[in-house]
């Protein structure tokens, strides 16, 4: 069950990270976007790691691992209240250039049911999101529950059924987004672009190389280095956000960032008009 909890925690944290990136992209320019994406993590990593590892050690000593995952269902909404409240306040203060109903394609005669349908079914692609979530969950859960200590579980029908259903849901997700979704959950027109595909591949390889050693690094520190769980976690996580911030600061100094410009270039100004 611990592996299953880790899967759902990873899905939730990934969605939280994506929301954070969208928020940063809306309030910053392209050059400073990298450093502002990592600066909040860098400023909060060191204090939260020390406090978090102390809490984690207490959880291991006086509670169960279940509360180690479950407590975030209470902590995250409470900590997100100030940010959500700030965004709602500034949304009310900001001048509305285009009415929300017009931007969403709503009509004045639409009922709340029709607006909810267009928002969830069309704009957010709720069916695609549900199919993707079900497919990944049913595919990863049986893999996490089986291993060298539980290899006989593959003979159980429920594990085989979860794998088959996971593949079916993922295939259904691809078919739905490719043919039926008006605004797909994964826009394939963007994936066809080589720049976007290369960026996605780079991000996947980055997470892959980090996951290869991070899964075993804390265990290695505890077994070979004789560190406790708190110190091992601090050794693993403290250097990464600081290095990311330094790297992103260097990226802000680069001049190889193409930004749109409304004014014509010198070559365009000097070139004669076409006949």
C-alpha atoms as an extended CHARMM CRD file, in Angstrom:
* protein
*
       275  EXT
         1         1  UNK       CA              0.0000000000        0.0000000000        0.0000000000  PROA      1               0.0000000000
         2         2  UNK       CA              2.9430000000        2.3400000000        0.5500000000  PROA      2               0.0000000000
         3         3  UNK       CA              3.8640000000        2.0830000000       -3.1370000000  PROA      3               0.0000000000
         4         4  UNK       CA              0.2720000000        2.8440000000       -4.1330000000  PROA      4               0.0000000000
         5         5  UNK       CA              0.2650000000        5.9000000000       -1.8850000000  PROA      5               0.0000000000
         6         6  UNK       CA              3.5130000000        6.9990000000       -3.5190000000  PROA      6               0.0000000000
         7         7  UNK       CA              1.9420000000        6.7320000000       -6.9890000000  PROA      7               0.0000000000
         8         8  UNK       CA             -1.0300000000        8.9090000000       -6.0900000000  PROA      8               0.0000000000
         9         9  UNK       CA              1.2590000000       11.3550000000       -4.2870000000  PROA      9               0.0000000000
        10        10  UNK       CA              3.4200000000       11.5960000000       -7.4130000000  PROA      10              0.0000000000
        11        11  UNK       CA              0.3630000000       12.2540000000       -9.5970000000  PROA      11              0.0000000000
        12        12  UNK       CA             -0.8180000000       14.9810000000       -7.2460000000  PROA      12              0.0000000000
        13        13  UNK       CA              2.6000000000       16.6100000000       -6.8730000000  PROA      13              0.0000000000
        14        14  UNK       CA              3.0460000000       16.6180000000      -10.6500000000  PROA      14              0.0000000000
        15        15  UNK       CA             -0.2780000000       18.3790000000      -11.0940000000  PROA      15              0.0000000000
        16        16  UNK       CA              0.7110000000       20.8630000000       -8.3880000000  PROA      16              0.0000000000
        17        17  UNK       CA              4.0450000000       21.5160000000      -10.1340000000  PROA      17              0.0000000000
        18        18  UNK       CA              2.3050000000       22.0550000000      -13.4820000000  PROA      18              0.0000000000
        19        19  UNK       CA             -0.0860000000       24.5300000000      -11.8750000000  PROA      19              0.0000000000
        20        20  UNK       CA              2.8740000000       26.3630000000      -10.3720000000  PROA      20              0.0000000000
        21        21  UNK       CA              4.5930000000       26.5650000000      -13.7590000000  PROA      21              0.0000000000
        22        22  UNK       CA              1.4420000000       27.9430000000      -15.4030000000  PROA      22              0.0000000000
        23        23  UNK       CA              1.1260000000       30.5680000000      -12.6710000000  PROA      23              0.0000000000
        24        24  UNK       CA              4.7750000000       31.6210000000      -13.0300000000  PROA      24              0.0000000000
        25        25  UNK       CA              4.4560000000       31.7330000000      -16.8310000000  PROA      25              0.0000000000
        26        26  UNK       CA              1.4950000000       34.1110000000      -16.5360000000  PROA      26              0.0000000000
        27        27  UNK       CA              3.2430000000       36.6370000000      -14.2770000000  PROA      27              0.0000000000
        28        28  UNK       CA              6.8340000000       36.6220000000      -15.6190000000  PROA      28              0.0000000000
        29        29  UNK       CA              8.5540000000       37.1650000000      -18.9370000000  PROA      29              0.0000000000
        30        30  UNK       CA             10.3820000000       34.4840000000      -20.8870000000  PROA      30              0.0000000000
        31        31  UNK       CA             13.9230000000       35.3910000000      -19.8080000000  PROA      31              0.0000000000
        32        32  UNK       CA             13.2290000000       35.4070000000      -16.0570000000  PROA      32              0.0000000000
        33        33  UNK       CA             10.7880000000       32.5070000000      -16.1050000000  PROA      33              0.0000000000
        34        34  UNK       CA             13.4070000000       29.8910000000      -15.2340000000  PROA      34              0.0000000000
        35        35  UNK       CA             14.7500000000       31.5860000000      -12.1270000000  PROA      35              0.0000000000
        36        36  UNK       CA             11.2780000000       32.4870000000      -10.8570000000  PROA      36              0.0000000000
        37        37  UNK       CA             10.2080000000       28.8680000000      -11.3590000000  PROA      37              0.0000000000
        38        38  UNK       CA             12.9670000000       27.5950000000       -9.0700000000  PROA      38              0.0000000000
        39        39  UNK       CA             13.4080000000       30.5000000000       -6.6510000000  PROA      39              0.0000000000
        40        40  UNK       CA             10.4140000000       29.6330000000       -4.4230000000  PROA      40              0.0000000000
        41        41  UNK       CA             11.6520000000       26.0640000000       -4.0480000000  PROA      41              0.0000000000
        42        42  UNK       CA             15.2060000000       27.2180000000       -3.3330000000  PROA      42              0.0000000000
        43        43  UNK       CA             14.1320000000       29.6550000000       -0.6250000000  PROA      43              0.0000000000
        44        44  UNK       CA             11.8640000000       27.1760000000        1.1080000000  PROA      44              0.0000000000
        45        45  UNK       CA             13.7840000000       23.9260000000        0.6290000000  PROA      45              0.0000000000
        46        46  UNK       CA             16.3380000000       24.3290000000        3.4150000000  PROA      46              0.0000000000
        47        47  UNK       CA             13.9560000000       25.3160000000        6.2590000000  PROA      47              0.0000000000
        48        48  UNK       CA             11.2310000000       22.9040000000        5.1760000000  PROA      48              0.0000000000
        49        49  UNK       CA             13.7000000000       20.0570000000        4.7880000000  PROA      49              0.0000000000
        50        50  UNK       CA             14.9890000000       20.4710000000        8.3180000000  PROA      50              0.0000000000
        51        51  UNK       CA             11.5170000000       20.8780000000        9.7580000000  PROA      51              0.0000000000
        52        52  UNK       CA             10.0710000000       18.2000000000        7.4860000000  PROA      52              0.0000000000
        53        53  UNK       CA             12.7130000000       15.6300000000        8.3170000000  PROA      53              0.0000000000
        54        54  UNK       CA             12.1560000000       16.2470000000       12.0170000000  PROA      54              0.0000000000
        55        55  UNK       CA              8.4270000000       15.6880000000       11.5240000000  PROA      55              0.0000000000
        56        56  UNK       CA              9.1190000000       12.6160000000        9.3630000000  PROA      56              0.0000000000
        57        57  UNK       CA             11.3490000000       11.1180000000       12.0420000000  PROA      57              0.0000000000
        58        58  UNK       CA              8.6190000000       11.7310000000       14.6250000000  PROA      58              0.0000000000
        59        59  UNK       CA              6.0840000000       10.0910000000       12.3290000000  PROA      59              0.0000000000
        60        60  UNK       CA              8.2910000000        7.0250000000       12.0020000000  PROA      60              0.0000000000
        61        61  UNK       CA              8.8160000000        6.8370000000       15.7530000000  PROA      61              0.0000000000
        62        62  UNK       CA              5.3260000000        7.6310000000       17.0360000000  PROA      62              0.0000000000
        63        63  UNK       CA              2.8870000000        7.1390000000       14.1440000000  PROA      63              0.0000000000
        64        64  UNK       CA              2.5050000000        5.2170000000       10.8770000000  PROA      64              0.0000000000
        65        65  UNK       CA              3.5720000000        5.8740000000        7.3020000000  PROA      65              0.0000000000
        66        66  UNK       CA             -0.0980000000        6.2230000000        6.3400000000  PROA      66              0.0000000000
        67        67  UNK       CA             -0.3230000000        9.5510000000        8.1320000000  PROA      67              0.0000000000
        68        68  UNK       CA              2.9410000000       10.5130000000        6.4590000000  PROA      68              0.0000000000
        69        69  UNK       CA              1.0450000000       10.5950000000        3.1630000000  PROA      69              0.0000000000
        70        70  UNK       CA             -2.4290000000       11.4100000000        4.4310000000  PROA      70              0.0000000000
        71        71  UNK       CA             -1.5040000000       14.5430000000        6.3790000000  PROA      71              0.0000000000
        72        72  UNK       CA             -0.8470000000       16.3700000000        3.1000000000  PROA      72              0.0000000000
        73        73  UNK       CA             -4.5380000000       16.1440000000        2.2580000000  PROA      73              0.0000000000
        74        74  UNK       CA             -4.9870000000       18.6100000000        5.1420000000  PROA      74              0.0000000000
        75        75  UNK       CA             -1.7630000000       20.6400000000        4.9230000000  PROA      75              0.0000000000
        76        76  UNK       CA             -1.8340000000       21.4360000000        1.1850000000  PROA      76              0.0000000000
        77        77  UNK       CA             -5.3310000000       23.0100000000        1.0200000000  PROA      77              0.0000000000
        78        78  UNK       CA             -4.6600000000       25.0760000000        4.1470000000  PROA      78              0.0000000000
        79        79  UNK       CA             -1.3150000000       26.3550000000        2.8270000000  PROA      79              0.0000000000
        80        80  UNK       CA             -2.8470000000       27.1300000000       -0.5780000000  PROA      80              0.0000000000
        81        81  UNK       CA             -5.5660000000       29.3740000000        0.8810000000  PROA      81              0.0000000000
        82        82  UNK       CA             -3.4140000000       32.5870000000        0.9460000000  PROA      82              0.0000000000
        83        83  UNK       CA             -2.3720000000       32.1920000000       -2.7050000000  PROA      83              0.0000000000
        84        84  UNK       CA             -5.8950000000       31.3610000000       -3.8810000000  PROA      84              0.0000000000
        85        85  UNK       CA             -7.3260000000       34.2750000000       -1.8960000000  PROA      85              0.0000000000
        86        86  UNK       CA             -4.7420000000       36.6700000000       -3.3710000000  PROA      86              0.0000000000
        87        87  UNK       CA             -5.5320000000       35.5400000000       -6.9090000000  PROA      87              0.0000000000
        88        88  UNK       CA             -9.2790000000       35.9380000000       -6.3340000000  PROA      88              0.0000000000
        89        89  UNK       CA             -8.8280000000       39.4480000000       -4.9130000000  PROA      89              0.0000000000
        90        90  UNK       CA             -6.6750000000       40.6170000000       -7.8110000000  PROA      90              0.0000000000
        91        91  UNK       CA             -9.0150000000       38.9800000000      -10.2890000000  PROA      91              0.0000000000
        92        92  UNK       CA            -11.8180000000       41.1620000000       -8.9780000000  PROA      92              0.0000000000
        93        93  UNK       CA             -9.6570000000       44.2900000000       -9.0420000000  PROA      93              0.0000000000
        94        94  UNK       CA             -8.2070000000       43.7420000000      -12.5010000000  PROA      94              0.0000000000
        95        95  UNK       CA            -10.0060000000       45.4810000000      -15.3720000000  PROA      95              0.0000000000
        96        96  UNK       CA            -11.9000000000       43.0030000000      -17.4960000000  PROA      96              0.0000000000
        97        97  UNK       CA            -11.0530000000       43.7450000000      -21.1220000000  PROA      97              0.0000000000
        98        98  UNK       CA            -12.9510000000       40.7350000000      -22.4360000000  PROA      98              0.0000000000
        99        99  UNK       CA            -15.9010000000       39.3250000000      -20.4860000000  PROA      99              0.0000000000
       100       100  UNK       CA            -15.2880000000       35.8280000000      -19.1840000000  PROA      100             0.0000000000
       101       101  UNK       CA            -18.4640000000       34.5410000000      -20.7990000000  PROA      101             0.0000000000
       102       102  UNK       CA            -17.3740000000       35.8490000000      -24.2010000000  PROA      102             0.0000000000
       103       103  UNK       CA            -13.8480000000       34.4850000000      -23.8250000000  PROA      103             0.0000000000
       104       104  UNK       CA            -15.2310000000       31.0610000000      -22.9110000000  PROA      104             0.0000000000
       105       105  UNK       CA            -17.6770000000       31.0940000000      -25.8150000000  PROA      105             0.0000000000
       106       106  UNK       CA            -20.7290000000       31.2200000000      -23.5710000000  PROA      106             0.0000000000
       107       107  UNK       CA            -24.0180000000       32.7910000000      -24.5290000000  PROA      107             0.0000000000
       108       108  UNK       CA            -26.1590000000       34.9350000000      -22.2860000000  PROA      108             0.0000000000
       109       109  UNK       CA            -29.0230000000       32.4980000000      -22.7140000000  PROA      109             0.0000000000
       110       110  UNK       CA            -26.9370000000       29.4890000000      -21.6330000000  PROA      110             0.0000000000
       111       111  UNK       CA            -27.9500000000       27.8200000000      -18.3980000000  PROA      111             0.0000000000
       112       112  UNK       CA            -25.4500000000       26.8990000000      -15.6830000000  PROA      112             0.0000000000
       113       113  UNK       CA            -25.6430000000       23.2900000000      -16.8830000000  PROA      113             0.0000000000
       114       114  UNK       CA            -24.6050000000       24.2520000000      -20.4150000000  PROA      114             0.0000000000
       115       115  UNK       CA            -21.7650000000       26.4190000000      -19.1080000000  PROA      115             0.0000000000
       116       116  UNK       CA            -20.5440000000       23.6580000000      -16.7960000000  PROA      116             0.0000000000
       117       117  UNK       CA            -20.6850000000       21.2040000000      -19.6910000000  PROA      117             0.0000000000
       118       118  UNK       CA            -18.6060000000       23.4430000000      -21.9640000000  PROA      118             0.0000000000
       119       119  UNK       CA            -16.1270000000       24.2120000000      -19.2100000000  PROA      119             0.0000000000
       120       120  UNK       CA            -15.5590000000       20.6290000000      -18.0690000000  PROA      120             0.0000000000
       121       121  UNK       CA            -16.2150000000       18.6530000000      -21.2450000000  PROA      121             0.0000000000
       122       122  UNK       CA            -14.7370000000       21.0020000000      -23.8600000000  PROA      122             0.0000000000
       123       123  UNK       CA            -12.3260000000       23.4560000000      -22.2540000000  PROA      123             0.0000000000
       124       124  UNK       CA            -10.7860000000       21.1700000000      -19.6140000000  PROA      124             0.0000000000
       125       125  UNK       CA            -11.3040000000       17.8940000000      -21.5180000000  PROA      125             0.0000000000
       126       126  UNK       CA            -12.5300000000       16.0730000000      -18.4290000000  PROA      126             0.0000000000
       127       127  UNK       CA            -13.0130000000       12.7290000000      -20.2670000000  PROA      127             0.0000000000
       128       128  UNK       CA             -9.4110000000       12.8010000000      -21.4960000000  PROA      128             0.0000000000
       129       129  UNK       CA             -8.0840000000       13.6110000000      -18.0360000000  PROA      129             0.0000000000
       130       130  UNK       CA            -10.1200000000       10.8250000000      -16.4320000000  PROA      130             0.0000000000
       131       131  UNK       CA             -9.0050000000        8.2760000000      -19.0440000000  PROA      131             0.0000000000
       132       132  UNK       CA             -5.3570000000        9.2560000000      -18.5900000000  PROA      132             0.0000000000
       133       133  UNK       CA             -5.6010000000        9.0760000000      -14.7960000000  PROA      133             0.0000000000
       134       134  UNK       CA             -7.3330000000        5.6970000000      -14.8570000000  PROA      134             0.0000000000
       135       135  UNK       CA             -4.8890000000        4.2940000000      -17.4040000000  PROA      135             0.0000000000
       136       136  UNK       CA             -1.7690000000        5.3400000000      -15.5120000000  PROA      136             0.0000000000
       137       137  UNK       CA             -3.1800000000        4.2830000000      -12.1370000000  PROA      137             0.0000000000
       138       138  UNK       CA             -4.3060000000        0.8330000000      -13.2790000000  PROA      138             0.0000000000
       139       139  UNK       CA             -1.0100000000        0.3000000000      -15.0900000000  PROA      139             0.0000000000
       140       140  UNK       CA              1.3200000000        1.4500000000      -12.3100000000  PROA      140             0.0000000000
       141       141  UNK       CA             -0.4890000000        0.1150000000       -9.2400000000  PROA      141             0.0000000000
       142       142  UNK       CA             -0.0360000000       -3.6210000000      -10.0310000000  PROA      142             0.0000000000
       143       143  UNK       CA              3.5910000000       -3.0150000000      -10.9950000000  PROA      143             0.0000000000
       144       144  UNK       CA              4.1840000000       -1.2880000000       -7.6570000000  PROA      144             0.0000000000
       145       145  UNK       CA              2.4310000000       -4.0150000000       -5.6610000000  PROA      145             0.0000000000
       146       146  UNK       CA              4.4950000000       -6.7920000000       -7.2300000000  PROA      146             0.0000000000
       147       147  UNK       CA              8.2080000000       -7.3130000000       -6.9280000000  PROA      147             0.0000000000
       148       148  UNK       CA             10.8490000000       -9.7480000000       -5.8160000000  PROA      148             0.0000000000
       149       149  UNK       CA              9.0460000000      -10.2670000000       -2.5020000000  PROA      149             0.0000000000
       150       150  UNK       CA              5.6100000000      -10.6320000000       -4.0870000000  PROA      150             0.0000000000
       151       151  UNK       CA              6.2410000000      -12.1840000000       -7.4920000000  PROA      151             0.0000000000
       152       152  UNK       CA              3.4430000000      -14.7150000000       -7.0320000000  PROA      152             0.0000000000
       153       153  UNK       CA              0.9120000000      -11.8870000000       -7.2380000000  PROA      153             0.0000000000
       154       154  UNK       CA              1.1560000000      -11.9560000000      -11.0400000000  PROA      154             0.0000000000
       155       155  UNK       CA             -0.8590000000      -15.1740000000      -10.9800000000  PROA      155             0.0000000000
       156       156  UNK       CA             -3.8260000000      -13.3700000000       -9.4250000000  PROA      156             0.0000000000
       157       157  UNK       CA             -6.5980000000      -12.3770000000      -11.7750000000  PROA      157             0.0000000000
       158       158  UNK       CA             -7.0960000000       -8.9040000000      -10.3410000000  PROA      158             0.0000000000
       159       159  UNK       CA             -3.5150000000       -7.8640000000      -11.1560000000  PROA      159             0.0000000000
       160       160  UNK       CA             -3.8380000000       -9.0730000000      -14.7420000000  PROA      160             0.0000000000
       161       161  UNK       CA             -7.2140000000       -7.3510000000      -15.0460000000  PROA      161             0.0000000000
       162       162  UNK       CA             -5.7500000000       -4.0410000000      -13.8170000000  PROA      162             0.0000000000
       163       163  UNK       CA             -2.9300000000       -4.2240000000      -16.3640000000  PROA      163             0.0000000000
       164       164  UNK       CA             -5.3040000000       -4.9950000000      -19.2230000000  PROA      164             0.0000000000
       165       165  UNK       CA             -7.7090000000       -2.2390000000      -18.1990000000  PROA      165             0.0000000000
       166       166  UNK       CA             -4.8170000000        0.1970000000      -17.8360000000  PROA      166             0.0000000000
       167       167  UNK       CA             -3.6950000000       -0.4390000000      -21.4110000000  PROA      167             0.0000000000
       168       168  UNK       CA             -7.2970000000       -0.1900000000      -22.6450000000  PROA      168             0.0000000000
       169       169  UNK       CA             -7.8400000000        3.1420000000      -20.8900000000  PROA      169             0.0000000000
       170       170  UNK       CA             -4.5740000000        4.5650000000      -22.2450000000  PROA      170             0.0000000000
       171       171  UNK       CA             -5.4850000000        3.5140000000      -25.7850000000  PROA      171             0.0000000000
       172       172  UNK       CA             -8.9420000000        5.0210000000      -25.2910000000  PROA      172             0.0000000000
       173       173  UNK       CA             -7.3000000000        8.2410000000      -24.1220000000  PROA      173             0.0000000000
       174       174  UNK       CA             -5.1690000000        8.4370000000      -27.2710000000  PROA      174             0.0000000000
       175       175  UNK       CA             -8.1750000000        7.7660000000      -29.5250000000  PROA      175             0.0000000000
       176       176  UNK       CA            -10.3740000000       10.2640000000      -27.6690000000  PROA      176             0.0000000000
       177       177  UNK       CA             -7.8350000000       13.0880000000      -27.7710000000  PROA      177             0.0000000000
       178       178  UNK       CA             -6.8230000000       12.4060000000      -31.3640000000  PROA      178             0.0000000000
       179       179  UNK       CA            -10.3030000000       12.1590000000      -32.9110000000  PROA      179             0.0000000000
       180       180  UNK       CA            -13.0990000000       13.3450000000      -30.6490000000  PROA      180             0.0000000000
       181       181  UNK       CA            -11.8540000000       15.9870000000      -28.2020000000  PROA      181             0.0000000000
       182       182  UNK       CA            -12.4210000000       19.5510000000      -29.3990000000  PROA      182             0.0000000000
       183       183  UNK       CA             -9.6680000000       20.8550000000      -27.1280000000  PROA      183             0.0000000000
       184       184  UNK       CA             -7.5720000000       17.7840000000      -26.2910000000  PROA      184             0.0000000000
       185       185  UNK       CA             -5.9150000000       17.2320000000      -22.9480000000  PROA      185             0.0000000000
       186       186  UNK       CA             -2.6310000000       16.6670000000      -24.8050000000  PROA      186             0.0000000000
       187       187  UNK       CA             -2.4690000000       18.9080000000      -27.9190000000  PROA      187             0.0000000000
       188       188  UNK       CA             -0.9090000000       16.7280000000      -30.5980000000  PROA      188             0.0000000000
       189       189  UNK       CA             -0.3420000000       19.7290000000      -32.8560000000  PROA      189             0.0000000000
       190       190  UNK       CA              2.2590000000       20.8970000000      -30.3300000000  PROA      190             0.0000000000
       191       191  UNK       CA              3.8980000000       17.4900000000      -30.0580000000  PROA      191             0.0000000000
       192       192  UNK       CA              4.4050000000       17.4350000000      -33.8320000000  PROA      192             0.0000000000
       193       193  UNK       CA              6.7180000000       20.4350000000      -33.5180000000  PROA      193             0.0000000000
       194       194  UNK       CA             10.3160000000       19.3360000000      -33.1520000000  PROA      194             0.0000000000
       195       195  UNK       CA             11.1660000000       21.9950000000      -30.5800000000  PROA      195             0.0000000000
       196       196  UNK       CA              8.3190000000       20.9820000000      -28.2840000000  PROA      196             0.0000000000
       197       197  UNK       CA              9.0260000000       17.2650000000      -28.7660000000  PROA      197             0.0000000000
       198       198  UNK       CA             12.7290000000       17.7820000000      -27.9990000000  PROA      198             0.0000000000
       199       199  UNK       CA             11.8850000000       19.7640000000      -24.8510000000  PROA      199             0.0000000000
       200       200  UNK       CA              9.5230000000       17.0080000000      -23.6730000000  PROA      200             0.0000000000
       201       201  UNK       CA             12.1640000000       14.3610000000      -24.3780000000  PROA      201             0.0000000000
       202       202  UNK       CA             14.7940000000       16.3770000000      -22.5130000000  PROA      202             0.0000000000
       203       203  UNK       CA             12.5080000000       16.7090000000      -19.5100000000  PROA      203             0.0000000000
       204       204  UNK       CA             11.7100000000       12.9800000000      -19.5620000000  PROA      204             0.0000000000
       205       205  UNK       CA             15.4020000000       12.0440000000      -19.6810000000  PROA      205             0.0000000000
       206       206  UNK       CA             16.1480000000       14.5070000000      -16.8820000000  PROA      206             0.0000000000
       207       207  UNK       CA             13.5490000000       12.9150000000      -14.6150000000  PROA      207             0.0000000000
       208       208  UNK       CA             14.7540000000        9.4690000000      -15.6760000000  PROA      208             0.0000000000
       209       209  UNK       CA             18.3890000000       10.0330000000      -14.7200000000  PROA      209             0.0000000000
       210       210  UNK       CA             17.3440000000       11.6210000000      -11.4140000000  PROA      210             0.0000000000
       211       211  UNK       CA             14.9920000000        8.7630000000      -10.5530000000  PROA      211             0.0000000000
       212       212  UNK       CA             17.6460000000        6.1410000000      -11.3110000000  PROA      212             0.0000000000
       213       213  UNK       CA             19.7310000000        7.0520000000       -8.2860000000  PROA      213             0.0000000000
       214       214  UNK       CA             17.2740000000        8.9520000000       -6.0630000000  PROA      214             0.0000000000
       215       215  UNK       CA             15.2660000000        5.7970000000       -5.3770000000  PROA      215             0.0000000000
       216       216  UNK       CA             18.2900000000        4.1500000000       -3.7600000000  PROA      216             0.0000000000
       217       217  UNK       CA             20.3190000000        7.1490000000       -2.5700000000  PROA      217             0.0000000000
       218       218  UNK       CA             18.6420000000        7.6340000000        0.8120000000  PROA      218             0.0000000000
       219       219  UNK       CA             18.7650000000        3.8870000000        1.4920000000  PROA      219             0.0000000000
       220       220  UNK       CA             22.4600000000        3.8680000000        0.5830000000  PROA      220             0.0000000000
       221       221  UNK       CA             23.1390000000        6.7610000000        2.9590000000  PROA      221             0.0000000000
       222       222  UNK       CA             21.3080000000        5.0140000000        5.7880000000  PROA      222             0.0000000000
       223       223  UNK       CA             22.9090000000        1.6040000000        5.2430000000  PROA      223             0.0000000000
       224       224  UNK       CA             26.4390000000        2.4860000000        4.1080000000  PROA      224             0.0000000000
       225       225  UNK       CA             26.7890000000        5.9140000000        5.7100000000  PROA      225             0.0000000000
       226       226  UNK       CA             24.8820000000        5.0790000000        8.9080000000  PROA      226             0.0000000000
       227       227  UNK       CA             22.7950000000        8.2650000000        8.6800000000  PROA      227             0.0000000000
       228       228  UNK       CA             19.3080000000        8.4140000000       10.0890000000  PROA      228             0.0000000000
       229       229  UNK       CA             16.3300000000        9.0410000000        7.8250000000  PROA      229             0.0000000000
       230       230  UNK       CA             16.2830000000       12.7970000000        8.4630000000  PROA      230             0.0000000000
       231       231  UNK       CA             19.9710000000       13.4110000000        7.7200000000  PROA      231             0.0000000000
       232       232  UNK       CA             19.8520000000       11.2000000000        4.6210000000  PROA      232             0.0000000000
       233       233  UNK       CA             16.9320000000       13.1920000000        3.2330000000  PROA      233             0.0000000000
       234       234  UNK       CA             18.6980000000       16.4970000000        3.8620000000  PROA      234             0.0000000000
       235       235  UNK       CA             21.8650000000       15.3000000000        2.1290000000  PROA      235             0.0000000000
       236       236  UNK       CA             19.8600000000       14.2250000000       -0.9110000000  PROA      236             0.0000000000
       237       237  UNK       CA             17.6000000000       17.2260000000       -1.4290000000  PROA      237             0.0000000000
       238       238  UNK       CA             19.4690000000       20.3420000000       -0.2530000000  PROA      238             0.0000000000
       239       239  UNK       CA             21.9700000000       20.6900000000       -3.1800000000  PROA      239             0.0000000000
       240       240  UNK       CA             19.4620000000       20.3450000000       -6.0410000000  PROA      240             0.0000000000
       241       241  UNK       CA             17.3160000000       23.4920000000       -5.7030000000  PROA      241             0.0000000000
       242       242  UNK       CA             20.3710000000       25.6360000000       -5.0210000000  PROA      242             0.0000000000
       243       243  UNK       CA             22.0960000000       24.3500000000       -8.1540000000  PROA      243             0.0000000000
       244       244  UNK       CA             18.9110000000       24.8670000000      -10.1820000000  PROA      244             0.0000000000
       245       245  UNK       CA             18.6730000000       28.4750000000       -9.0480000000  PROA      245             0.0000000000
       246       246  UNK       CA             22.3140000000       29.1660000000       -9.9330000000  PROA      246             0.0000000000
       247       247  UNK       CA             21.8430000000       27.5770000000      -13.3590000000  PROA      247             0.0000000000
       248       248  UNK       CA             18.6640000000       29.5290000000      -14.0460000000  PROA      248             0.0000000000
       249       249  UNK       CA             20.3990000000       32.7480000000      -12.9790000000  PROA      249             0.0000000000
       250       250  UNK       CA             23.0650000000       32.0720000000      -15.5940000000  PROA      250             0.0000000000
       251       251  UNK       CA             20.3380000000       31.4570000000      -18.1740000000  PROA      251             0.0000000000
       252       252  UNK       CA             18.9410000000       34.9320000000      -17.5630000000  PROA      252             0.0000000000
       253       253  UNK       CA             22.2500000000       36.3390000000      -18.8070000000  PROA      253             0.0000000000
       254       254  UNK       CA             22.0580000000       34.5460000000      -22.1360000000  PROA      254             0.0000000000
       255       255  UNK       CA             21.2230000000       36.4760000000      -25.2790000000  PROA      255             0.0000000000
       256       256  UNK       CA             19.9520000000       33.4730000000      -27.2150000000  PROA      256             0.0000000000
       257       257  UNK       CA             16.3090000000       34.0010000000      -26.2680000000  PROA      257             0.0000000000
       258       258  UNK       CA             13.9850000000       34.9950000000      -29.0820000000  PROA      258             0.0000000000
       259       259  UNK       CA             11.3560000000       37.4750000000      -27.9400000000  PROA      259             0.0000000000
       260       260  UNK       CA              8.6060000000       38.8600000000      -30.1780000000  PROA      260             0.0000000000
       261       261  UNK       CA              9.0390000000       42.4490000000      -31.2420000000  PROA      261             0.0000000000
       262       262  UNK       CA              6.4790000000       44.7570000000      -32.7550000000  PROA      262             0.0000000000
       263       263  UNK       CA              9.0410000000       47.0320000000      -34.4000000000  PROA      263             0.0000000000
       264       264  UNK       CA             10.5580000000       45.9880000000      -37.7350000000  PROA      264             0.0000000000
       265       265  UNK       CA             14.1930000000       44.9570000000      -37.9140000000  PROA      265             0.0000000000
       266       266  UNK       CA             16.8840000000       47.0280000000      -39.5850000000  PROA      266             0.0000000000
       267       267  UNK       CA             16.9920000000       44.6460000000      -42.5320000000  PROA      267             0.0000000000
       268       268  UNK       CA             13.2500000000       45.0550000000      -42.9930000000  PROA      268             0.0000000000
       269       269  UNK       CA             13.5190000000       48.8520000000      -42.7870000000  PROA      269             0.0000000000
       270       270  UNK       CA             16.3070000000       49.0360000000      -45.3650000000  PROA      270             0.0000000000
       271       271  UNK       CA             14.7700000000       46.5690000000      -47.8030000000  PROA      271             0.0000000000
       272       272  UNK       CA             12.7470000000       48.1300000000      -50.6370000000  PROA      272             0.0000000000
       273       273  UNK       CA              9.0050000000       47.4530000000      -50.7640000000  PROA      273             0.0000000000
       274       274  UNK       CA              7.9570000000       44.5890000000      -52.9590000000  PROA      274             0.0000000000
       275       275  UNK       CA              6.1480000000       45.4600000000      -56.1160000000  PROA      275             0.0000000000
